[in-house]
């Protein structure tokens, strides 16, 4: 009873909001990490295809169409690297906010 009287009316609301904010942060963090993992997997696949193309170039097997497809792969690789940097910046911002709110 004494503890109930000592609690401020807004404290429970603040605690719930804090809990909701933490849950949202964790959900966003999980989403970004999953997205980053998928991007890394795709990047590994692109690198493997590029390596195979470079091997074909050294063997003299590849033609002009093959060179064009390698250029497309390189462009996709650049796009994925941009997405990775973007995700990591967003994760860093989330972590900064998490630390600023004193949850750590």
N, CA, C and O atoms as a Tinker XYZ file with bonds, in Angstrom:
   416  protein
     1  N      0.829000   -1.193000    0.000000    73     2
     2  CA     0.000000    0.000000    0.000000    64     1     3
     3  C      0.869000    1.250000    0.000000    63     2     4     5
     4  O      0.608000    2.199000   -0.739000    81     3
     5  N      1.888000    1.243000    0.823000    73     3     6
     6  CA     2.764000    2.409000    0.895000    64     5     7
     7  C      3.467000    2.619000   -0.442000    63     6     8     9
     8  O      3.618000    3.750000   -0.903000    81     7
     9  N      3.887000    1.534000   -1.050000    73     7    10
    10  CA     4.564000    1.639000   -2.331000    64     9    11
    11  C      3.618000    2.223000   -3.392000    63    10    12    13
    12  O      4.036000    3.033000   -4.219000    81    11
    13  N      2.363000    1.818000   -3.365000    73    11    14
    14  CA     1.404000    2.343000   -4.322000    64    13    15
    15  C      1.235000    3.844000   -4.149000    63    14    16    17
    16  O      1.111000    4.572000   -5.133000    81    15
    17  N      1.231000    4.311000   -2.911000    73    15    18
    18  CA     1.077000    5.738000   -2.655000    64    17    19
    19  C      2.319000    6.514000   -3.061000    63    18    20    21
    20  O      2.234000    7.690000   -3.418000    81    19
    21  N      3.470000    5.861000   -3.009000    73    19    22
    22  CA     4.708000    6.551000   -3.354000    64    21    23
    23  C      4.907000    6.675000   -4.866000    63    22    24    25
    24  O      5.662000    7.537000   -5.316000    81    23
    25  N      4.260000    5.848000   -5.635000    73    23    26
    26  CA     4.436000    5.900000   -7.086000    64    25    27
    27  C      3.714000    7.111000   -7.652000    63    26    28    29
    28  O      2.569000    7.408000   -7.310000    81    27
    29  N      4.421000    7.784000   -8.517000    73    27    30
    30  CA     3.825000    8.950000   -9.163000    64    29    31
    31  C      2.894000    8.463000  -10.272000    63    30    32    33
    32  O      3.175000    7.453000  -10.916000    81    31
    33  N      1.787000    9.175000  -10.500000    73    31    34
    34  CA     0.829000    8.737000  -11.516000    64    33    35
    35  C      1.447000    8.612000  -12.908000    63    34    36    37
    36  O      1.089000    7.703000  -13.657000    81    35
    37  N      2.351000    9.493000  -13.258000    73    35    38
    38  CA     2.960000    9.455000  -14.595000    64    37    39
    39  C      4.065000    8.432000  -14.721000    63    38    40    41
    40  O      4.498000    8.129000  -15.832000    81    39
    41  N      4.533000    7.892000  -13.606000    73    39    42
    42  CA     5.661000    6.954000  -13.648000    64    41    43
    43  C      5.310000    5.691000  -14.417000    63    42    44    45
    44  O      6.126000    5.188000  -15.189000    81    43
    45  N      4.117000    5.180000  -14.215000    73    43    46
    46  CA     3.700000    3.966000  -14.917000    64    45    47
    47  C      3.587000    4.234000  -16.412000    63    46    48    49
    48  O      4.003000    3.416000  -17.232000    81    47
    49  N      3.023000    5.381000  -16.756000    73    47    50
    50  CA     2.895000    5.747000  -18.161000    64    49    51
    51  C      4.273000    5.871000  -18.801000    63    50    52    53
    52  O      4.492000    5.375000  -19.907000    81    51
    53  N      5.204000    6.532000  -18.109000    73    51    54
    54  CA     6.559000    6.689000  -18.623000    64    53    55
    55  C      7.235000    5.339000  -18.777000    63    54    56    57
    56  O      7.937000    5.094000  -19.759000    81    55
    57  N      7.022000    4.463000  -17.804000    73    55    58
    58  CA     7.623000    3.133000  -17.858000    64    57    59
    59  C      7.081000    2.353000  -19.060000    63    58    60    61
    60  O      7.842000    1.688000  -19.763000    81    59
    61  N      5.765000    2.435000  -19.296000    73    59    62
    62  CA     5.164000    1.754000  -20.447000    64    61    63
    63  C      5.679000    2.324000  -21.766000    63    62    64    65
    64  O      5.966000    1.576000  -22.701000    81    63
    65  N      5.795000    3.650000  -21.837000    73    63    66
    66  CA     6.304000    4.279000  -23.049000    64    65    67
    67  C      7.750000    3.869000  -23.282000    63    66    68    69
    68  O      8.162000    3.601000  -24.411000    81    67
    69  N      8.515000    3.824000  -22.194000    73    67    70
    70  CA     9.906000    3.419000  -22.306000    64    69    71
    71  C      9.995000    1.980000  -22.795000    63    70    72    73
    72  O     10.840000    1.651000  -23.628000    81    71
    73  N      9.125000    1.132000  -22.278000    73    71    74
    74  CA     9.100000   -0.268000  -22.695000    64    73    75
    75  C      8.704000   -0.380000  -24.166000    63    74    76    77
    76  O      9.279000   -1.177000  -24.907000    81    75
    77  N      7.735000    0.408000  -24.582000    73    75    78
    78  CA     7.310000    0.392000  -25.983000    64    77    79
    79  C      8.424000    0.909000  -26.891000    63    78    80    81
    80  O      8.652000    0.373000  -27.975000    81    79
    81  N      9.114000    1.954000  -26.439000    73    79    82
    82  CA    10.216000    2.500000  -27.231000    64    81    83
    83  C     11.332000    1.475000  -27.369000    63    82    84    85
    84  O     11.912000    1.327000  -28.445000    81    83
    85  N     11.634000    0.768000  -26.289000    73    83    86
    86  CA    12.658000   -0.283000  -26.340000    64    85    87
    87  C     12.253000   -1.388000  -27.315000    63    86    88    89
    88  O     13.066000   -1.866000  -28.106000    81    87
    89  N     10.983000   -1.783000  -27.243000    73    87    90
    90  CA    10.505000   -2.849000  -28.132000    64    89    91
    91  C     10.594000   -2.402000  -29.588000    63    90    92    93
    92  O     11.013000   -3.171000  -30.453000    81    91
    93  N     10.200000   -1.160000  -29.858000    73    91    94
    94  CA    10.283000   -0.636000  -31.221000    64    93    95
    95  C     11.734000   -0.596000  -31.675000    63    94    96    97
    96  O     12.044000   -0.965000  -32.807000    81    95
    97  N     12.622000   -0.148000  -30.795000    73    95    98
    98  CA    14.036000   -0.093000  -31.138000    64    97    99
    99  C     14.561000   -1.487000  -31.477000    63    98   100   101
   100  O     15.272000   -1.664000  -32.466000    81    99
   101  N     14.209000   -2.472000  -30.654000    73    99   102
   102  CA    14.672000   -3.839000  -30.886000    64   101   103
   103  C     14.104000   -4.388000  -32.200000    63   102   104   105
   104  O     14.813000   -5.054000  -32.954000    81   103
   105  N     12.837000   -4.109000  -32.469000    73   103   106
   106  CA    12.227000   -4.574000  -33.719000    64   105   107
   107  C     12.921000   -3.953000  -34.930000    63   106   108   109
   108  O     13.219000   -4.637000  -35.909000    81   107
   109  N     13.174000   -2.632000  -34.847000    73   107   110
   110  CA    13.863000   -1.956000  -35.946000    64   109   111
   111  C     15.279000   -2.495000  -36.110000    63   110   112   113
   112  O     15.758000   -2.693000  -37.226000    81   111
   113  N     15.933000   -2.726000  -34.987000    73   111   114
   114  CA    17.291000   -3.250000  -35.018000    64   113   115
   115  C     17.317000   -4.637000  -35.664000    63   114   116   117
   116  O     18.173000   -4.920000  -36.502000    81   115
   117  N     16.379000   -5.496000  -35.274000    73   115   118
   118  CA    16.307000   -6.842000  -35.864000    64   117   119
   119  C     16.021000   -6.769000  -37.361000    63   118   120   121
   120  O     16.594000   -7.524000  -38.147000    81   119
   121  N     15.139000   -5.864000  -37.747000    73   119   122
   122  CA    14.809000   -5.710000  -39.167000    64   121   123
   123  C     16.040000   -5.283000  -39.958000    63   122   124   125
   124  O     16.322000   -5.829000  -41.024000    81   123
   125  N     16.776000   -4.295000  -39.426000    73   123   126
   126  CA    17.960000   -3.818000  -40.131000    64   125   127
   127  C     19.043000   -4.885000  -40.208000    63   126   128   129
   128  O     19.712000   -5.026000  -41.231000    81   127
   129  N     19.212000   -5.635000  -39.126000    73   127   130
   130  CA    20.218000   -6.695000  -39.139000    64   129   131
   131  C     19.849000   -7.793000  -40.135000    63   130   132   133
   132  O     20.712000   -8.302000  -40.849000    81   131
   133  N     18.572000   -8.154000  -40.181000    73   131   134
   134  CA    18.129000   -9.176000  -41.139000    64   133   135
   135  C     18.315000   -8.680000  -42.576000    63   134   136   137
   136  O     18.744000   -9.427000  -43.455000    81   135
   137  N     17.984000   -7.413000  -42.792000    73   135   138
   138  CA    18.156000   -6.837000  -44.124000    64   137   139
   139  C     19.637000   -6.805000  -44.503000    63   138   140   141
   140  O     20.000000   -7.112000  -45.639000    81   139
   141  N     20.491000   -6.430000  -43.545000    73   139   142
   142  CA    21.930000   -6.404000  -43.803000    64   141   143
   143  C     22.450000   -7.798000  -44.115000    63   142   144   145
   144  O     23.269000   -7.972000  -45.017000    81   143
   145  N     21.982000   -8.780000  -43.380000    73   143   146
   146  CA    22.411000  -10.162000  -43.619000    64   145   147
   147  C     22.027000  -10.601000  -45.034000    63   146   148   149
   148  O     22.819000  -11.240000  -45.727000    81   147
   149  N     20.817000  -10.259000  -45.454000    73   147   150
   150  CA    20.376000  -10.616000  -46.809000    64   149   151
   151  C     21.232000   -9.906000  -47.859000    63   150   152   153
   152  O     21.574000  -10.489000  -48.888000    81   151
   153  N     21.571000   -8.659000  -47.596000    73   151   154
   154  CA    22.409000   -7.908000  -48.535000    64   153   155
   155  C     23.801000   -8.526000  -48.607000    63   154   156   157
   156  O     24.364000   -8.662000  -49.693000    81   155
   157  N     24.358000   -8.899000  -47.458000    73   155   158
   158  CA    25.676000   -9.542000  -47.453000    64   157   159
   159  C     25.647000  -10.863000  -48.222000    63   158   160   161
   160  O     26.586000  -11.180000  -48.951000    81   159
   161  N     24.578000  -11.626000  -48.059000    73   159   162
   162  CA    24.454000  -12.887000  -48.797000    64   161   163
   163  C     24.409000  -12.630000  -50.302000    63   162   164   165
   164  O     25.052000  -13.333000  -51.081000    81   163
   165  N     23.649000  -11.625000  -50.696000    73   163   166
   166  CA    23.549000  -11.276000  -52.119000    64   165   167
   167  C     24.901000  -10.779000  -52.631000    63   166   168   169
   168  O     25.299000  -11.093000  -53.753000    81   167
   169  N     25.604000  -10.001000  -51.802000    73   167   170
   170  CA    26.920000   -9.508000  -52.203000    64   169   171
   171  C     27.885000  -10.678000  -52.420000    63   170   172   173
   172  O     28.650000  -10.675000  -53.383000    81   171
   173  N     27.854000  -11.663000  -51.544000    73   171   174
   174  CA    28.720000  -12.836000  -51.694000    64   173   175
   175  C     28.422000  -13.556000  -53.009000    63   174   176   177
   176  O     29.337000  -14.007000  -53.698000    81   175
   177  N     27.145000  -13.658000  -53.348000    73   175   178
   178  CA    26.756000  -14.291000  -54.611000    64   177   179
   179  C     27.274000  -13.489000  -55.802000    63   178   180   181
   180  O     27.785000  -14.061000  -56.765000    81   179
   181  N     27.140000  -12.159000  -55.736000    73   179   182
   182  CA    27.631000  -11.312000  -56.825000    64   181   183
   183  C     29.145000  -11.430000  -56.971000    63   182   184   185
   184  O     29.662000  -11.504000  -58.086000    81   183
   185  N     29.852000  -11.449000  -55.844000    73   183   186
   186  CA    31.310000  -11.576000  -55.893000    64   185   187
   187  C     31.730000  -12.910000  -56.516000    63   186   188   189
   188  O     32.693000  -12.978000  -57.279000    81   187
   189  N     30.999000  -13.953000  -56.179000    73   187   190
   190  CA    31.293000  -15.274000  -56.742000    64   189   191
   191  C     31.101000  -15.268000  -58.259000    63   190   192   193
   192  O     31.925000  -15.802000  -59.001000    81   191
   193  N     30.003000  -14.655000  -58.708000    73   191   194
   194  CA    29.749000  -14.561000  -60.152000    64   193   195
   195  C     30.805000  -13.708000  -60.861000    63   194   196   197
   196  O     31.239000  -14.033000  -61.966000    81   195
   197  N     31.217000  -12.604000  -60.205000    73   195   198
   198  CA    32.262000  -11.764000  -60.791000    64   197   199
   199  C     33.582000  -12.529000  -60.880000    63   198   200   201
   200  O     34.290000  -12.441000  -61.883000    81   199
   201  N     33.901000  -13.266000  -59.845000    73   199   202
   202  CA    35.137000  -14.046000  -59.852000    64   201   203
   203  C     35.115000  -15.083000  -60.975000    63   202   204   205
   204  O     36.113000  -15.293000  -61.665000    81   203
   205  N     33.966000  -15.721000  -61.143000    73   203   206
   206  CA    33.831000  -16.698000  -62.223000    64   205   207
   207  C     34.030000  -16.016000  -63.581000    63   206   208   209
   208  O     34.679000  -16.567000  -64.471000    81   207
   209  N     33.465000  -14.810000  -63.731000    73   207   210
   210  CA    33.634000  -14.056000  -64.977000    64   209   211
   211  C     35.082000  -13.663000  -65.212000    63   210   212   213
   212  O     35.577000  -13.742000  -66.336000    81   211
   213  N     35.763000  -13.237000  -64.148000    73   211   214
   214  CA    37.176000  -12.879000  -64.286000    64   213   215
   215  C     38.014000  -14.103000  -64.658000    63   214   216   217
   216  O     38.962000  -14.004000  -65.438000    81   215
   217  N     37.660000  -15.239000  -64.101000    73   215   218
   218  CA    38.365000  -16.475000  -64.458000    64   217   219
   219  C     38.166000  -16.801000  -65.935000    63   218   220   221
   220  O     39.094000  -17.248000  -66.609000    81   219
   221  N     36.950000  -16.575000  -66.435000    73   219   222
   222  CA    36.667000  -16.824000  -67.850000    64   221   223
   223  C     37.435000  -15.855000  -68.743000    63   222   224   225
   224  O     37.867000  -16.220000  -69.836000    81   223
   225  N     37.606000  -14.604000  -68.269000    73   223   226
   226  CA    38.368000  -13.619000  -69.044000    64   225   227
   227  C     39.816000  -14.083000  -69.176000    63   226   228   229
   228  O     40.395000  -14.032000  -70.261000    81   227
   229  N     40.395000  -14.534000  -68.066000    73   227   230
   230  CA    41.790000  -14.980000  -68.112000    64   229   231
   231  C     41.966000  -16.205000  -69.008000    63   230   232   233
   232  O     43.027000  -16.394000  -69.602000    81   231
   233  N     40.942000  -17.026000  -69.105000    73   231   234
   234  CA    41.006000  -18.211000  -69.978000    64   233   235
   235  C     40.679000  -17.852000  -71.429000    63   234   236   237
   236  O     40.877000  -18.668000  -72.329000    81   235
   237  N     40.179000  -16.634000  -71.659000    73   235   238
   238  CA    39.823000  -16.201000  -73.002000    64   237   239
   239  C     38.503000  -16.769000  -73.482000    63   238   240   241
   240  O     38.265000  -16.838000  -74.688000    81   239
   241  N     37.644000  -17.173000  -72.570000    73   239   242
   242  CA    36.370000  -17.803000  -72.927000    64   241   243
   243  C     35.250000  -16.779000  -73.075000    63   242   244   245
   244  O     34.272000  -17.038000  -73.776000    81   243
   245  N     35.372000  -15.633000  -72.435000    73   243   246
   246  CA    34.258000  -14.676000  -72.352000    64   245   247
   247  C     34.213000  -13.792000  -73.604000    63   246   248   249
   248  O     35.257000  -13.481000  -74.175000    81   247
   249  N     33.031000  -13.394000  -74.025000    73   247   250
   250  CA    32.854000  -12.527000  -75.184000    64   249   251
   251  C     32.301000  -11.174000  -74.735000    63   250   252   253
   252  O     32.258000  -10.893000  -73.537000    81   251
   253  N     31.877000  -10.333000  -75.685000    73   251   254
   254  CA    31.378000   -8.990000  -75.369000    64   253   255
   255  C     30.130000   -9.043000  -74.494000    63   254   256   257
   256  O     29.972000   -8.227000  -73.586000    81   255
   257  N     29.251000   -9.991000  -74.761000    73   255   258
   258  CA    28.026000  -10.108000  -73.945000    64   257   259
   259  C     28.387000  -10.475000  -72.509000    63   258   260   261
   260  O     27.757000  -10.007000  -71.560000    81   259
   261  N     29.392000  -11.305000  -72.364000    73   259   262
   262  CA    29.843000  -11.676000  -71.022000    64   261   263
   263  C     30.430000  -10.491000  -70.279000    63   262   264   265
   264  O     30.225000  -10.335000  -69.075000    81   263
   265  N     31.170000   -9.648000  -71.013000    73   263   266
   266  CA    31.729000   -8.443000  -70.386000    64   265   267
   267  C     30.621000   -7.506000  -69.929000    63   266   268   269
   268  O     30.709000   -6.899000  -68.862000    81   267
   269  N     29.571000   -7.393000  -70.752000    73   267   270
   270  CA    28.442000   -6.539000  -70.377000    64   269   271
   271  C     27.734000   -7.083000  -69.137000    63   270   272   273
   272  O     27.336000   -6.317000  -68.259000    81   271
   273  N     27.580000   -8.394000  -69.066000    73   271   274
   274  CA    26.925000   -8.968000  -67.883000    64   273   275
   275  C     27.783000   -8.763000  -66.639000    63   274   276   277
   276  O     27.257000   -8.610000  -65.537000    81   275
   277  N     29.110000   -8.760000  -66.814000    73   275   278
   278  CA    29.985000   -8.475000  -65.665000    64   277   279
   279  C     29.818000   -7.027000  -65.205000    63   278   280   281
   280  O     29.837000   -6.744000  -64.007000    81   279
   281  N     29.653000   -6.112000  -66.168000    73   279   282
   282  CA    29.437000   -4.707000  -65.813000    64   281   283
   283  C     28.139000   -4.560000  -65.019000    63   282   284   285
   284  O     28.069000   -3.779000  -64.071000    81   283
   285  N     27.120000   -5.311000  -65.411000    73   283   286
   286  CA    25.846000   -5.285000  -64.678000    64   285   287
   287  C     26.051000   -5.812000  -63.263000    63   286   288   289
   288  O     25.536000   -5.240000  -62.302000    81   287
   289  N     26.805000   -6.908000  -63.135000    73   287   290
   290  CA    27.088000   -7.463000  -61.806000    64   289   291
   291  C     27.836000   -6.458000  -60.938000    63   290   292   293
   292  O     27.545000   -6.317000  -59.750000    81   291
   293  N     28.806000   -5.755000  -61.539000    73   291   294
   294  CA    29.562000   -4.761000  -60.776000    64   293   295
   295  C     28.660000   -3.622000  -60.320000    63   294   296   297
   296  O     28.800000   -3.120000  -59.204000    81   295
   297  N     27.728000   -3.212000  -61.192000    73   295   298
   298  CA    26.796000   -2.146000  -60.806000    64   297   299
   299  C     25.925000   -2.601000  -59.635000    63   298   300   301
   300  O     25.707000   -1.844000  -58.689000    81   299
   301  N     25.424000   -3.847000  -59.700000    73   299   302
   302  CA    24.620000   -4.380000  -58.598000    64   301   303
   303  C     25.445000   -4.471000  -57.320000    63   302   304   305
   304  O     24.939000   -4.216000  -56.227000    81   303
   305  N     26.706000   -4.833000  -57.462000    73   303   306
   306  CA    27.588000   -4.921000  -56.301000    64   305   307
   307  C     27.750000   -3.547000  -55.656000    63   306   308   309
   308  O     27.712000   -3.427000  -54.431000    81   307
   309  N     27.933000   -2.508000  -56.479000    73   307   310
   310  CA    28.037000   -1.141000  -55.950000    64   309   311
   311  C     26.756000   -0.731000  -55.234000    63   310   312   313
   312  O     26.804000   -0.100000  -54.178000    81   311
   313  N     25.605000   -1.092000  -55.813000    73   311   314
   314  CA    24.325000   -0.768000  -55.174000    64   313   315
   315  C     24.200000   -1.470000  -53.823000    63   314   316   317
   316  O     23.724000   -0.877000  -52.855000    81   315
   317  N     24.623000   -2.723000  -53.758000    73   315   318
   318  CA    24.540000   -3.459000  -52.495000    64   317   319
   319  C     25.486000   -2.867000  -51.450000    63   318   320   321
   320  O     25.143000   -2.791000  -50.270000    81   319
   321  N     26.656000   -2.456000  -51.878000    73   319   322
   322  CA    27.589000   -1.828000  -50.929000    64   321   323
   323  C     27.013000   -0.524000  -50.395000    63   322   324   325
   324  O     27.183000   -0.202000  -49.219000    81   323
   325  N     26.326000    0.235000  -51.264000    73   323   326
   326  CA    25.673000    1.459000  -50.810000    64   325   327
   327  C     24.601000    1.135000  -49.770000    63   326   328   329
   328  O     24.502000    1.810000  -48.745000    81   327
   329  N     23.793000    0.092000  -50.039000    73   327   330
   330  CA    22.747000   -0.302000  -49.088000    64   329   331
   331  C     23.349000   -0.745000  -47.761000    63   330   332   333
   332  O     22.804000   -0.449000  -46.698000    81   331
   333  N     24.466000   -1.450000  -47.821000    73   331   334
   334  CA    25.128000   -1.891000  -46.591000    64   333   335
   335  C     25.566000   -0.686000  -45.775000    63   334   336   337
   336  O     25.322000   -0.626000  -44.570000    81   335
   337  N     26.215000    0.278000  -46.429000    73   335   338
   338  CA    26.645000    1.491000  -45.702000    64   337   339
   339  C     25.443000    2.223000  -45.119000    63   338   340   341
   340  O     25.496000    2.706000  -43.988000    81   339
   341  N     24.368000    2.306000  -45.882000    73   339   342
   342  CA    23.155000    2.977000  -45.414000    64   341   343
   343  C     22.578000    2.262000  -44.189000    63   342   344   345
   344  O     22.199000    2.914000  -43.216000    81   343
   345  N     22.509000    0.937000  -44.230000    73   343   346
   346  CA    21.993000    0.173000  -43.090000    64   345   347
   347  C     22.870000    0.352000  -41.863000    63   346   348   349
   348  O     22.360000    0.522000  -40.756000    81   347
   349  N     24.164000    0.315000  -42.045000    73   347   350
   350  CA    25.051000    0.446000  -40.891000    64   349   351
   351  C     24.981000    1.850000  -40.297000    63   350   352   353
   352  O     25.086000    2.015000  -39.082000    81   351
   353  N     24.803000    2.864000  -41.151000    73   351   354
   354  CA    24.608000    4.224000  -40.609000    64   353   355
   355  C     23.332000    4.283000  -39.782000    63   354   356   357
   356  O     23.311000    4.870000  -38.701000    81   355
   357  N     22.263000    3.670000  -40.298000    73   355   358
   358  CA    20.995000    3.664000  -39.573000    64   357   359
   359  C     21.121000    2.898000  -38.261000    63   358   360   361
   360  O     20.597000    3.335000  -37.236000    81   359
   361  N     21.808000    1.765000  -38.283000    73   359   362
   362  CA    22.041000    1.008000  -37.046000    64   361   363
   363  C     22.841000    1.832000  -36.047000    63   362   364   365
   364  O     22.561000    1.814000  -34.849000    81   363
   365  N     23.827000    2.546000  -36.545000    73   363   366
   366  CA    24.642000    3.392000  -35.674000    64   365   367
   367  C     23.795000    4.494000  -35.039000    63   366   368   369
   368  O     23.935000    4.786000  -33.851000    81   367
   369  N     22.921000    5.098000  -35.836000    73   367   370
   370  CA    22.016000    6.125000  -35.293000    64   369   371
   371  C     21.109000    5.543000  -34.221000    63   370   372   373
   372  O     20.898000    6.160000  -33.177000    81   371
   373  N     20.567000    4.338000  -34.480000    73   371   374
   374  CA    19.703000    3.693000  -33.487000    64   373   375
   375  C     20.471000    3.424000  -32.198000    63   374   376   377
   376  O     19.948000    3.632000  -31.103000    81   375
   377  N     21.707000    2.965000  -32.329000    73   375   378
   378  CA    22.512000    2.676000  -31.151000    64   377   379
   379  C     22.809000    3.953000  -30.373000    63   378   380   381
   380  O     22.770000    3.952000  -29.143000    81   379
   381  N     23.106000    5.041000  -31.082000    73   379   382
   382  CA    23.334000    6.325000  -30.410000    64   381   383
   383  C     22.099000    6.754000  -29.631000    63   382   384   385
   384  O     22.205000    7.187000  -28.483000    81   383
   385  N     20.925000    6.634000  -30.253000    73   383   386
   386  CA    19.690000    6.997000  -29.556000    64   385   387
   387  C     19.454000    6.107000  -28.347000    63   386   388   389
   388  O     19.024000    6.574000  -27.293000    81   387
   389  N     19.737000    4.837000  -28.507000    73   387   390
   390  CA    19.574000    3.868000  -27.414000    64   389   391
   391  C     20.464000    4.254000  -26.236000    63   390   392   393
   392  O     20.032000    4.215000  -25.084000    81   391
   393  N     21.708000    4.626000  -26.532000    73   391   394
   394  CA    22.638000    5.027000  -25.467000    64   393   395
   395  C     22.219000    6.354000  -24.842000    63   394   396   397
   396  O     22.293000    6.525000  -23.625000    81   395
   397  N     21.777000    7.294000  -25.682000    73   395   398
   398  CA    21.362000    8.606000  -25.177000    64   397   399
   399  C     20.165000    8.512000  -24.243000    63   398   400   401
   400  O     20.032000    9.320000  -23.324000    81   399
   401  N     19.290000    7.532000  -24.468000    73   399   402
   402  CA    18.109000    7.391000  -23.622000    64   401   403
   403  C     18.416000    6.641000  -22.342000    63   402   404   405
   404  O     17.530000    6.437000  -21.512000    81   403
   405  N     19.662000    6.228000  -22.174000    73   403   406
   406  CA    20.078000    5.597000  -20.929000    64   405   407
   407  C     19.611000    4.177000  -20.748000    63   406   408   409
   408  O     19.474000    3.709000  -19.617000    81   407
   409  N     19.364000    3.476000  -21.847000    73   407   410
   410  CA    18.907000    2.088000  -21.724000    64   409   411
   411  C     20.070000    1.134000  -21.516000    63   410   412   413
   412  O     19.872000   -0.035000  -21.187000    81   411
   413  N     21.287000    1.637000  -21.709000    73   411   414
   414  CA    22.466000    0.785000  -21.495000    64   413   415
   415  C     23.070000    1.114000  -20.153000    63   414   416
   416  O     24.074000    0.516000  -19.765000    81   415
